[in-house]
């Protein structure tokens, strides 16, 4: 009974896992499981995601970003401190994925603004950081799980990918700064006091582990960009390195996200094998990827939406633009947003709805500003 209750609590807590598992089970009744079905699962993306999640967990455990965070003690202006956090998320999300970037910076944002008696700014600032994570990560093929999947599937070069997303990235950076200025429009010089002692690392850093994680991260990024066929061996190499140098980190890897991905891969493969469903999606999705990706993401989030829609798309740019904007519409639109909410709810129990309401209307304002220019860009560029 305890095991059943524990499983029940897990699925209640991990909503996306519950949705993905249910979708996978239903899809297997639509298309019975077969060897061919499971060979169509994108094992390369799963392996790459496993490597990234494990190594970036090591980044977090070894406080590799702590020297950057210590710079916050030099900032006395609350506007400048907010810019530091928002654009730290914006920049780092391009390299360490949007969810990991939020995991690094959101708890510290809450901690510092709470200790500085500026809690009234926490929800708007966390929303800005969420937007920064979504819009900053869209620039690179490895900035988000959906980008990683579509980059792997499409065959497009890394340079072409970046150039395709660059206009959205630049416009978002400017717009984020305007949002921050608007938040502090009444007093741009408002001060906040930060005690540098609170940013000290109580545990001395393990330089050897830090070096290992940085080297492994470079190897993973190189494997992604070059699309090497040696990825199974690289995965085994990374796994062996983690077992040798820091076995415990493998116990902290986000296997829930990996299992969620796996279930949605099963779901996507199953419905693609069904002639009626496949034909319907082929007719309705093609040439309407932008709208489909935004709307479907509000039901199942943008990562699984990418997996479901990719087989039926004829316009990679439109699909990417929609998926990388979907998280601005609602909490469910992006897994990164769900993670942000989870961190806030842990610090402020019982105030999740307050967060969701403020988060949603701020994000929707940002979405309403970017959605039309993106559509016009798609129309003129194709």
Sine and cosine of phi, psi and omega as CSV:
sin_phi,cos_phi,sin_psi,cos_psi,sin_omega,cos_omega
0.00,0.00,-0.61,0.79,0.00,-1.00
-0.90,0.44,-0.63,0.78,0.00,-1.00
-0.91,0.42,-0.68,0.73,0.00,-1.00
-0.89,0.45,-0.68,0.74,0.02,-1.00
-0.91,0.42,-0.63,0.77,0.01,-1.00
-0.90,0.43,-0.67,0.74,0.04,-1.00
-0.90,0.44,-0.66,0.75,0.02,-1.00
-0.88,0.47,-0.67,0.74,0.03,-1.00
-0.91,0.42,-0.60,0.80,0.01,-1.00
-0.88,0.47,-0.75,0.66,-0.04,-1.00
-0.95,0.33,-0.46,0.89,0.07,-1.00
-0.94,0.33,-0.60,0.80,0.01,-1.00
-0.97,0.24,-0.67,0.74,-0.04,-1.00
-0.99,-0.14,0.99,0.12,-0.10,-1.00
-0.89,0.45,-0.68,0.73,-0.04,-1.00
-0.91,0.41,-0.57,0.82,0.08,-1.00
-0.90,0.44,-0.67,0.74,0.02,-1.00
-0.88,0.47,-0.71,0.70,0.00,-1.00
-0.89,0.45,-0.70,0.71,-0.05,-1.00
-0.92,0.39,-0.65,0.76,0.00,-1.00
-0.92,0.40,-0.67,0.74,0.04,-1.00
-0.89,0.46,-0.68,0.73,0.03,-1.00
-0.88,0.47,-0.66,0.75,0.00,-1.00
-0.91,0.42,-0.67,0.74,-0.01,-1.00
-0.90,0.43,-0.71,0.70,0.02,-1.00
-0.88,0.47,-0.65,0.76,-0.04,-1.00
-0.91,0.42,-0.49,0.87,0.00,-1.00
-0.95,0.30,-0.34,0.94,0.13,-0.99
-0.99,0.17,-0.47,0.88,0.05,-1.00
-0.96,0.28,-0.71,0.71,0.04,-1.00
-0.78,-0.63,0.95,-0.31,-0.03,-1.00
-0.81,0.59,0.60,-0.80,-0.02,-1.00
-0.89,0.46,0.57,-0.82,0.01,-1.00
-0.48,-0.88,0.22,-0.98,0.03,-1.00
-0.89,0.46,-0.63,0.78,0.00,-1.00
-0.89,0.47,-0.61,0.79,-0.02,-1.00
-0.87,0.49,-0.69,0.72,-0.07,-1.00
-0.98,0.17,-0.35,0.94,0.09,-1.00
-0.96,0.29,-0.33,0.94,0.00,-1.00
-0.99,0.11,-0.13,0.99,0.06,-1.00
-0.93,0.38,0.66,-0.75,-0.04,-1.00
-0.99,0.17,0.99,0.13,-0.04,-1.00
-0.92,0.40,-0.49,0.87,0.01,-1.00
-0.89,0.45,-0.71,0.71,0.02,-1.00
-0.90,0.44,-0.66,0.75,0.03,-1.00
-0.88,0.47,-0.69,0.73,0.00,-1.00
-0.91,0.42,-0.68,0.73,0.01,-1.00
-0.90,0.44,-0.67,0.74,0.02,-1.00
-0.90,0.43,-0.64,0.77,0.06,-1.00
-0.86,0.50,-0.72,0.70,0.01,-1.00
-0.88,0.47,-0.72,0.69,-0.01,-1.00
-0.88,0.47,-0.73,0.68,-0.04,-1.00
-0.89,0.46,-0.65,0.76,-0.03,-1.00
-0.93,0.36,-0.75,0.66,-0.04,-1.00
-0.92,0.38,-0.63,0.77,0.00,-1.00
-0.95,0.32,-0.45,0.89,0.15,-0.99
-0.90,0.44,-0.61,0.80,0.09,-1.00
-0.90,0.43,-0.63,0.78,0.09,-1.00
-0.82,0.58,-0.71,0.70,-0.06,-1.00
-0.93,0.36,-0.71,0.70,-0.05,-1.00
-0.91,0.42,-0.57,0.82,-0.04,-1.00
-1.00,-0.05,0.13,0.99,0.08,-1.00
0.78,0.62,0.71,0.70,-0.02,-1.00
-0.90,0.44,-0.44,0.90,-0.01,-1.00
-1.00,-0.05,0.06,1.00,-0.06,-1.00
-0.87,0.50,-0.66,0.75,0.05,-1.00
-0.84,0.54,-0.58,0.81,0.05,-1.00
-0.93,0.38,-0.67,0.74,-0.04,-1.00
-0.93,0.38,-0.50,0.87,-0.01,-1.00
-0.90,0.44,-0.40,0.92,0.00,-1.00
-0.91,0.43,-0.31,0.95,0.00,-1.00
-0.90,0.43,-0.44,0.90,-0.02,-1.00
-0.92,0.40,-0.29,0.96,0.01,-1.00
-1.00,0.07,-0.16,0.99,-0.08,-1.00
-0.99,-0.13,0.83,-0.55,0.01,-1.00
-0.96,-0.27,-0.44,0.90,0.03,-1.00
-0.98,0.20,0.78,-0.63,-0.03,-1.00
-0.92,0.40,-0.51,0.86,0.06,-1.00
-0.91,0.40,-0.70,0.71,0.01,-1.00
-0.91,0.41,-0.61,0.79,0.03,-1.00
-0.90,0.43,-0.66,0.75,0.03,-1.00
-0.90,0.44,-0.68,0.73,0.05,-1.00
-0.87,0.49,-0.64,0.77,0.02,-1.00
-0.86,0.52,-0.76,0.65,-0.04,-1.00
-0.92,0.39,-0.74,0.67,-0.06,-1.00
-0.88,0.48,-0.72,0.69,-0.07,-1.00
-0.99,0.14,-0.30,0.95,0.20,-0.98
-0.92,0.40,-0.68,0.73,0.07,-1.00
-0.90,0.44,-0.70,0.72,-0.04,-1.00
-0.85,0.52,-0.70,0.71,-0.05,-1.00
-0.98,0.21,-0.76,0.65,-0.08,-1.00
-0.92,0.39,-0.47,0.88,-0.01,-1.00
-0.89,0.45,-0.38,0.92,0.04,-1.00
-0.92,0.39,-0.41,0.91,-0.12,-0.99
-0.92,-0.39,-0.55,0.84,-0.08,-1.00
-0.93,-0.37,0.24,0.97,-0.03,-1.00
0.96,0.28,0.46,-0.89,-0.11,-0.99
-0.91,0.41,-0.63,0.78,-0.04,-1.00
-0.94,0.35,-0.65,0.76,0.02,-1.00
-0.91,0.41,-0.63,0.77,0.03,-1.00
-0.86,0.51,-0.67,0.74,0.03,-1.00
-0.92,0.38,-0.64,0.77,0.01,-1.00
-0.88,0.48,-0.55,0.84,-0.01,-1.00
-0.97,0.26,-0.73,0.68,-0.21,-0.98
-0.99,-0.13,-0.50,0.87,-0.06,-1.00
-0.89,0.45,-0.74,0.67,0.01,-1.00
-0.87,0.50,-0.63,0.78,0.01,-1.00
-0.93,0.36,-0.60,0.80,0.06,-1.00
-0.86,0.51,-0.74,0.67,0.02,-1.00
-0.88,0.48,-0.71,0.70,-0.04,-1.00
-0.87,0.49,-0.75,0.66,-0.07,-1.00
-0.94,0.33,-0.67,0.74,-0.03,-1.00
-0.96,0.29,-0.48,0.87,0.08,-1.00
-0.94,0.33,-0.71,0.70,-0.02,-1.00
-0.93,0.36,-0.41,0.91,0.04,-1.00
-1.00,-0.04,0.19,0.98,0.01,-1.00
0.84,0.54,0.65,0.76,0.04,-1.00
-0.83,-0.55,0.65,0.76,-0.09,-1.00
-0.91,0.41,-0.37,0.93,-0.02,-1.00
-0.90,0.43,-0.33,0.94,-0.02,-1.00
-1.00,-0.08,-0.10,1.00,-0.16,-0.99
-0.89,0.45,-0.77,0.64,-0.06,-1.00
-0.90,0.43,-0.75,0.66,0.07,-1.00
-0.84,0.54,-0.65,0.76,-0.04,-1.00
-0.93,0.36,-0.65,0.76,0.05,-1.00
-0.90,0.43,-0.55,0.84,0.07,-1.00
-0.92,0.39,-0.68,0.74,0.06,-1.00
-0.88,0.48,-0.66,0.75,0.02,-1.00
-0.91,0.42,-0.60,0.80,0.04,-1.00
-0.90,0.43,-0.71,0.71,0.06,-1.00
-0.87,0.48,-0.67,0.74,0.00,-1.00
-0.89,0.47,-0.63,0.78,0.01,-1.00
-0.91,0.41,-0.68,0.73,-0.03,-1.00
-0.93,0.36,-0.71,0.71,-0.10,-1.00
-1.00,0.06,-0.43,0.90,0.07,-1.00
-0.96,0.27,-0.64,0.76,-0.06,-1.00
-0.94,0.34,-0.30,0.95,-0.09,-1.00
-0.93,0.36,-0.26,0.97,-0.09,-1.00
-0.95,0.31,-0.55,0.84,-0.12,-0.99
-0.94,-0.35,0.43,-0.90,0.01,-1.00
-0.90,0.44,-0.39,0.92,-0.05,-1.00
-0.93,-0.35,0.27,0.96,-0.02,-1.00
-0.97,0.26,-0.41,0.91,0.00,-1.00
-0.53,-0.85,0.39,-0.92,0.00,-1.00
-0.86,0.52,-0.62,0.78,-0.02,-1.00
-0.94,0.35,-0.60,0.80,0.08,-1.00
-0.89,0.45,-0.68,0.73,0.02,-1.00
-0.86,0.50,-0.71,0.71,0.00,-1.00
-0.90,0.44,-0.76,0.65,-0.06,-1.00
-0.93,0.36,-0.57,0.82,0.07,-1.00
-0.89,0.45,-0.67,0.74,0.01,-1.00
-0.90,0.43,-0.63,0.77,-0.08,-1.00
-0.98,0.19,-0.56,0.83,-0.20,-0.98
-0.98,0.19,-0.52,0.86,-0.05,-1.00
0.99,0.11,0.05,1.00,0.01,-1.00
-0.94,0.34,0.51,-0.86,0.01,-1.00
-0.97,0.25,0.37,-0.93,0.00,-1.00
-0.89,0.46,-0.64,0.77,0.01,-1.00
-0.90,0.44,-0.71,0.70,0.02,-1.00
-0.88,0.47,-0.63,0.78,0.02,-1.00
-0.87,0.49,-0.75,0.66,-0.03,-1.00
-0.89,0.45,-0.68,0.73,0.01,-1.00
-0.90,0.43,-0.56,0.83,0.03,-1.00
-0.90,0.43,-0.60,0.80,-0.10,-1.00
-1.00,-0.09,-0.18,0.98,-0.11,-0.99
-0.85,0.53,-0.68,0.73,0.00,-1.00
-0.86,0.51,-0.64,0.77,0.01,-1.00
-0.91,0.41,-0.64,0.77,-0.04,-1.00
-0.91,0.41,-0.72,0.69,-0.03,-1.00
-0.91,0.42,-0.72,0.70,-0.01,-1.00
-0.89,0.46,-0.63,0.78,0.00,-1.00
-0.91,0.41,-0.62,0.79,0.02,-1.00
-0.88,0.47,-0.72,0.70,0.01,-1.00
-0.90,0.44,-0.70,0.72,-0.04,-1.00
-0.91,0.41,-0.62,0.79,0.04,-1.00
-0.88,0.47,-0.67,0.74,0.01,-1.00
-0.89,0.45,-0.64,0.77,0.04,-1.00
-0.89,0.45,-0.65,0.76,0.03,-1.00
-0.88,0.47,-0.66,0.75,0.01,-1.00
-0.91,0.42,-0.68,0.74,0.05,-1.00
-0.87,0.50,-0.64,0.76,0.00,-1.00
-0.92,0.40,-0.62,0.79,-0.01,-1.00
-0.88,0.48,-0.62,0.78,-0.05,-1.00
-0.96,-0.29,0.48,0.88,-0.08,-1.00
-0.90,0.44,-0.47,0.88,-0.06,-1.00
-0.97,0.23,-0.50,0.87,0.00,-1.00
-0.40,-0.91,1.00,0.02,-0.03,-1.00
-0.93,0.38,-0.32,0.95,-0.05,-1.00
-0.98,-0.18,0.22,0.98,0.02,-1.00
-0.83,0.56,0.70,-0.72,-0.12,-0.99
-0.98,-0.21,0.39,-0.92,0.13,-0.99
-0.65,-0.76,0.65,-0.76,-0.02,-1.00
-0.97,-0.25,0.82,-0.57,-0.01,-1.00
-0.87,-0.50,0.76,-0.65,0.05,-1.00
-1.00,0.07,0.90,-0.43,-0.02,-1.00
-0.85,0.53,-0.44,0.90,-0.02,-1.00
-0.89,0.45,-0.45,0.89,-0.02,-1.00
-0.96,0.30,-0.23,0.97,-0.02,-1.00
-0.98,-0.21,0.17,0.99,0.02,-1.00
-0.98,0.20,0.57,-0.82,0.03,-1.00
-1.00,0.01,0.90,-0.43,-0.03,-1.00
-0.94,0.33,-0.40,0.92,0.00,-1.00
-0.95,-0.32,0.84,-0.55,0.00,-1.00
-0.85,0.52,0.69,-0.72,-0.03,-1.00
-0.91,0.41,0.59,-0.81,0.07,-1.00
-1.00,-0.02,0.99,-0.16,-0.10,-0.99
-0.88,0.48,-0.58,0.82,-0.01,-1.00
-0.91,0.42,-0.70,0.71,0.02,-1.00
-0.91,0.42,-0.66,0.75,0.03,-1.00
-0.86,0.52,-0.70,0.72,0.01,-1.00
-0.90,0.43,-0.66,0.75,0.01,-1.00
-0.88,0.48,-0.71,0.71,-0.02,-1.00
-0.91,0.41,-0.64,0.77,0.03,-1.00
-0.90,0.43,-0.68,0.73,0.02,-1.00
-0.90,0.44,-0.70,0.71,0.01,-1.00
-0.89,0.46,-0.63,0.77,0.01,-1.00
-0.89,0.45,-0.68,0.73,0.03,-1.00
-0.88,0.47,-0.65,0.76,0.03,-1.00
-0.89,0.46,-0.68,0.73,-0.01,-1.00
-0.90,0.43,-0.72,0.69,0.01,-1.00
-0.88,0.48,-0.67,0.75,0.03,-1.00
-0.88,0.47,-0.64,0.77,0.01,-1.00
-0.91,0.41,-0.61,0.79,0.01,-1.00
-0.92,0.38,-0.76,0.65,-0.08,-1.00
-0.92,0.40,-0.64,0.77,-0.05,-1.00
-0.99,0.12,-0.23,0.97,-0.04,-1.00
0.81,0.58,0.65,0.76,-0.02,-1.00
-0.88,0.47,0.60,-0.80,0.06,-1.00
-0.98,0.19,-0.05,1.00,-0.01,-1.00
-1.00,0.04,0.23,0.97,-0.08,-1.00
-0.83,0.56,-0.56,0.83,0.05,-1.00
-0.88,0.48,-0.63,0.78,-0.01,-1.00
-0.95,0.31,-0.59,0.81,0.04,-1.00
-0.91,0.41,-0.64,0.77,0.05,-1.00
-0.87,0.49,-0.70,0.71,0.02,-1.00
-0.90,0.43,-0.62,0.79,0.02,-1.00
-0.90,0.44,-0.73,0.68,0.01,-1.00
-0.89,0.47,-0.68,0.73,0.02,-1.00
-0.87,0.48,-0.70,0.71,0.01,-1.00
-0.89,0.46,-0.66,0.75,0.01,-1.00
-0.89,0.46,-0.65,0.76,0.02,-1.00
-0.92,0.39,-0.63,0.77,0.03,-1.00
-0.89,0.45,-0.65,0.76,-0.05,-1.00
-0.96,0.29,-0.73,0.68,-0.15,-0.99
-1.00,-0.06,-0.49,0.87,-0.06,-1.00
-0.33,-0.94,0.95,0.30,-0.08,-1.00
-0.87,0.50,-0.57,0.82,-0.08,-1.00
-0.89,0.46,-0.41,0.91,-0.04,-1.00
-0.91,0.41,-0.45,0.89,0.01,-1.00
-0.93,0.38,-0.39,0.92,0.04,-1.00
-0.98,0.19,-0.27,0.96,-0.04,-1.00
-0.97,-0.24,-0.04,1.00,0.03,-1.00
-0.88,0.47,0.57,-0.82,-0.05,-1.00
-0.98,0.19,0.98,0.19,0.00,-1.00
-0.95,0.31,-0.34,0.94,0.06,-1.00
-0.89,0.46,-0.70,0.71,0.02,-1.00
-0.91,0.41,-0.64,0.77,0.04,-1.00
-0.89,0.45,-0.68,0.73,0.02,-1.00
-0.92,0.40,-0.61,0.80,0.06,-1.00
-0.88,0.48,-0.71,0.71,0.06,-1.00
-0.86,0.52,-0.73,0.68,-0.03,-1.00
-0.85,0.52,-0.71,0.70,-0.02,-1.00
-0.89,0.46,-0.65,0.76,0.02,-1.00
-0.95,0.32,-0.50,0.87,0.11,-0.99
-0.90,0.43,-0.67,0.74,0.05,-1.00
-0.88,0.47,-0.71,0.71,0.02,-1.00
-0.87,0.50,-0.74,0.67,-0.02,-1.00
-0.89,0.46,-0.72,0.70,0.00,-1.00
-0.88,0.48,-0.63,0.78,-0.04,-1.00
-0.92,0.38,-0.73,0.68,-0.05,-1.00
-0.95,0.32,-0.48,0.88,0.05,-1.00
-0.92,0.38,-0.46,0.89,0.00,-1.00
-0.99,0.15,-0.25,0.97,0.01,-1.00
-1.00,0.07,0.88,-0.48,-0.11,-0.99
-0.86,0.51,-0.68,0.73,-0.07,-1.00
-0.92,0.39,-0.74,0.67,-0.01,-1.00
-0.92,0.40,-0.68,0.73,0.00,-1.00
-0.87,0.49,-0.68,0.74,0.00,-1.00
-0.91,0.41,-0.65,0.76,0.02,-1.00
-0.88,0.47,-0.75,0.66,-0.01,-1.00
-0.91,0.41,-0.59,0.81,0.01,-1.00
-0.88,0.47,-0.65,0.76,-0.02,-1.00
-0.96,0.28,-0.64,0.77,-0.14,-0.99
-1.00,0.00,-0.52,0.85,-0.06,-1.00
-0.99,0.16,-0.68,0.73,-0.04,-1.00
-0.83,0.56,0.80,-0.61,-0.04,-1.00
0.96,0.29,0.05,1.00,0.07,-1.00
-0.76,-0.65,0.49,0.87,-0.10,-1.00
-0.88,0.47,-0.60,0.80,-0.06,-1.00
-0.88,0.48,-0.77,0.64,-0.01,-1.00
-0.94,0.34,-0.70,0.71,-0.02,-1.00
-0.86,0.51,-0.70,0.71,-0.06,-1.00
-0.91,0.42,-0.61,0.79,0.01,-1.00
-0.93,0.36,-0.72,0.69,-0.06,-1.00
-0.94,0.34,-0.71,0.70,-0.02,-1.00
-0.90,0.43,-0.54,0.84,0.01,-1.00
-0.90,0.44,-0.45,0.89,0.02,-1.00
-0.95,0.30,-0.25,0.97,0.01,-1.00
-0.99,-0.16,-0.67,0.74,-0.11,-0.99
-0.79,-0.61,0.14,0.99,-0.03,-1.00
0.98,0.21,0.32,-0.95,-0.17,-0.99
-0.96,0.29,-0.49,0.87,0.00,-1.00
-0.91,0.41,-0.82,0.57,0.05,-1.00
-0.90,0.44,-0.51,0.86,0.04,-1.00
-0.88,0.47,-0.60,0.80,0.05,-1.00
-0.89,0.46,-0.67,0.74,-0.02,-1.00
-0.91,0.40,-0.66,0.75,-0.04,-1.00
-0.95,0.32,-0.66,0.75,-0.15,-0.99
-1.00,0.09,-0.42,0.91,-0.11,-0.99
-0.81,0.59,-0.71,0.70,-0.04,-1.00
-0.88,0.48,-0.27,0.96,-0.10,-0.99
-0.92,-0.40,0.16,0.99,-0.06,-1.00
-1.00,-0.08,0.53,-0.85,0.10,-1.00
-0.86,-0.51,0.01,1.00,-0.05,-1.00
-0.68,-0.74,1.00,-0.09,-0.04,-1.00
-0.88,0.47,-0.66,0.75,-0.02,-1.00
-0.85,0.52,-0.73,0.68,-0.01,-1.00
-0.89,0.46,-0.65,0.76,0.01,-1.00
-0.90,0.43,-0.71,0.71,0.01,-1.00
-0.90,0.44,-0.70,0.71,-0.01,-1.00
-0.87,0.49,-0.66,0.75,0.00,-1.00
-0.94,0.35,-0.72,0.70,-0.03,-1.00
-0.91,0.42,-0.61,0.79,-0.02,-1.00
-0.99,0.12,0.07,1.00,0.11,-0.99
-0.91,-0.41,-0.30,0.95,-0.12,-0.99
-0.88,0.47,-0.53,0.85,-0.01,-1.00
-0.93,0.36,-0.15,0.99,0.03,-1.00
-1.00,0.07,-0.18,0.98,-0.08,-1.00
-1.00,0.02,-0.59,0.81,-0.06,-1.00
-0.33,-0.94,0.21,-0.98,0.04,-1.00
-0.86,0.52,-0.68,0.74,-0.09,-1.00
-0.95,0.32,-0.28,0.96,-0.09,-1.00
-0.90,0.44,-0.38,0.92,-0.01,-1.00
-0.60,-0.80,0.67,-0.75,0.06,-1.00
-0.89,0.46,-0.51,0.86,0.03,-1.00
-0.88,0.48,-0.63,0.78,0.01,-1.00
-0.91,0.41,-0.62,0.78,0.04,-1.00
-0.89,0.46,-0.66,0.75,0.03,-1.00
-0.90,0.44,-0.67,0.74,0.03,-1.00
-0.86,0.51,-0.73,0.69,0.03,-1.00
-0.88,0.48,-0.65,0.76,-0.02,-1.00
-0.89,0.46,-0.66,0.75,0.00,-1.00
-0.91,0.41,-0.70,0.72,-0.01,-1.00
-0.90,0.44,-0.69,0.72,-0.04,-1.00
-0.90,0.44,-0.52,0.85,0.03,-1.00
-0.93,0.37,-0.57,0.82,0.00,-1.00
-0.99,0.11,-0.50,0.87,-0.03,-1.00
-0.77,-0.64,0.97,0.23,-0.03,-1.00
-0.86,0.52,0.67,-0.74,0.06,-1.00
0.99,0.13,0.05,1.00,-0.03,-1.00
-0.91,-0.42,0.36,0.93,-0.04,-1.00
-0.88,0.47,-0.65,0.76,-0.04,-1.00
-0.91,0.41,-0.60,0.80,0.06,-1.00
-0.87,0.50,-0.68,0.73,0.03,-1.00
-0.90,0.43,-0.73,0.68,-0.06,-1.00
-0.87,0.50,-0.68,0.73,-0.04,-1.00
-0.90,0.45,-0.79,0.62,-0.01,-1.00
-0.91,0.41,-0.67,0.74,0.02,-1.00
-0.85,0.53,-0.70,0.71,-0.11,-0.99
-0.92,0.39,-0.72,0.70,-0.08,-1.00
-0.95,0.30,-0.54,0.84,0.06,-1.00
-0.93,0.38,-0.70,0.71,0.00,-1.00
-0.90,0.43,-0.63,0.77,0.01,-1.00
-0.91,0.42,-0.58,0.82,0.07,-1.00
-0.88,0.47,-0.71,0.70,0.03,-1.00
-0.88,0.48,-0.70,0.71,0.00,-1.00
-0.87,0.49,-0.68,0.73,-0.04,-1.00
-0.90,0.43,-0.45,0.89,0.01,-1.00
-0.98,0.18,-0.57,0.82,-0.09,-1.00
-1.00,-0.06,-0.37,0.93,-0.17,-0.99
-0.91,0.42,-0.66,0.75,-0.02,-1.00
-0.95,0.31,-0.74,0.67,0.07,-1.00
-0.83,0.56,-0.61,0.79,0.04,-1.00
-0.90,0.44,-0.67,0.74,0.01,-1.00
-0.90,0.45,-0.68,0.73,0.02,-1.00
-0.90,0.43,-0.60,0.80,0.04,-1.00
-0.90,0.44,-0.63,0.77,0.03,-1.00
-0.92,0.39,-0.63,0.78,-0.02,-1.00
-0.91,0.40,-0.69,0.73,-0.08,-1.00
-0.99,0.13,-0.53,0.85,0.00,-1.00
-1.00,-0.05,-0.59,0.81,0.02,-1.00
1.00,-0.03,0.00,0.00,0.00,0.00
